[in-house]
Amino acid sequence: MSNRVRLGNAVLTRVVETRIELGTSLFGDTPPEAWAENAELLEPSFWNRDAELWRIAMQTWVVQVDGLTVVVDTGVGNDRERPQMPPLDHLSTDFLTAFGEAGFDPGAVDVVVNTHLHTDHVGWNTTSVAGSWVPTFPNARYVMPEPDYRFFSPDGAGWSDAAAIVFADSVFPVSDQMELWSDDLQLSESLRLRPAPGHSPGSSVLWLDAGKPAVFVGDLTHCPIQLPRPHASCAFDVDADAAAFTRKRIFTEAARARAAVIPAHYPGHGGATIVARGDRFEVDDWLDLDPI
């Protein structure tokens, strides 16, 4: 199976952690007929029609460019208490083995980008060693959006029992390597972080331009149903209206730049270049990765 593709002078690799299915009811303003009307786009990779479930990949993207190895989002992680998300509770996968089999050494990673600080984007920031959480990538900068850090940390509006667990096992243990940012952040000649608020206050996108552009959009979109319906909200969005506004803006920028849109959770080919058709977007060409 090919999980690697070249984008200009950059090499992109997908490392899959696990896959789950969730109810389409999480897209509360997307009626059942909209799923059926877009069946050609969604089946079989993204939608289980019979069970009314949408399919999700928990995966990490690794970008090699400008002499750097950059990990984009780190999934769920093993052995986590996640009572608010039963499918992710005490997960046990072979992610680190897959990471190594893809040719990567955690000690050689230069930068870890958490596009936002939800539980399924920060998990492999750390690994449990002798009962303690330690950085999985011991020599990397962990780059996190400051608005999310402030929102979800103690005294923030988003602080909760669930956030406390996530910060304790996946955020606070990497404090010595953490770099908080707001506004734009240029990581290298070819990589730039930009705010994309809505899904969370600090949600961000990572633009890659090394001759063939792409944008890693995190949870700006959870499922391709949001391509023809960019206004469609997902229950996980902190601010649904802001998320919809940002989604349309980034989709428009990507379509104009002919940049591949690469979400955190798309199974199938993982991402695609898109084109605008009025107030909707359509897939022009999927990434040249084997579908999962």
Stockholm file with secondary structure:
# STOCKHOLM 1.0

chainA/1-292         MSNRVRLGNAVLTRVVETRIELGTSLFGDTPPEAWAENAELLEPSFWNRDAELWRIAMQTWVVQVDGLTVVVDTGVGNDRERPQMPPLDHLSTDFLTAFGEAGFDPGAVDVVVNTHLHTDHVGWNTTSVAGSWVPTFPNARYVMPEPDYRFFSPDGAGWSDAAAIVFADSVFPVSDQMELWSDDLQLSESLRLRPAPGHSPGSSVLWLDAGKPAVFVGDLTHCPIQLPRPHASCAFDVDADAAAFTRKRIFTEAARARAAVIPAHYPGHGGATIVARGDRFEVDDWLDLDPI
#=GR chainA/1-292 SS CCCEEEETTEEEEEEEEEEEEEEGGGSTTSCHHHHHHTHHHHTTTTEETTTTEEEEEEEEEEEEETTEEEEECCCCCSSCCCTTCGGGTTCCCCHHHHHHHTTCCGGGCCEEECSSCSGGGTGGGEEEETTEEEESSTTCEEEEEHHHHHHHSTTSTTCCHHHHHHIIIIIGGGGGGEEEECSCEECSSSEEEEECCSSSTTCEEEEECSSSCEEEEETSCSSGGGTTCTTCCCTTCSSHHHHHHHHHHHHHHHHHHTCEEEESSCCTTSCEEEEEETTEEEEEEECSSCCC
#=GC SS_cons         CCCEEEETTEEEEEEEEEEEEEEGGGSTTSCHHHHHHTHHHHTTTTEETTTTEEEEEEEEEEEEETTEEEEECCCCCSSCCCTTCGGGTTCCCCHHHHHHHTTCCGGGCCEEECSSCSGGGTGGGEEEETTEEEESSTTCEEEEEHHHHHHHSTTSTTCCHHHHHHIIIIIGGGGGGEEEECSCEECSSSEEEEECCSSSTTCEEEEECSSSCEEEEETSCSSGGGTTCTTCCCTTCSSHHHHHHHHHHHHHHHHHHTCEEEESSCCTTSCEEEEEETTEEEEEEECSSCCC
//
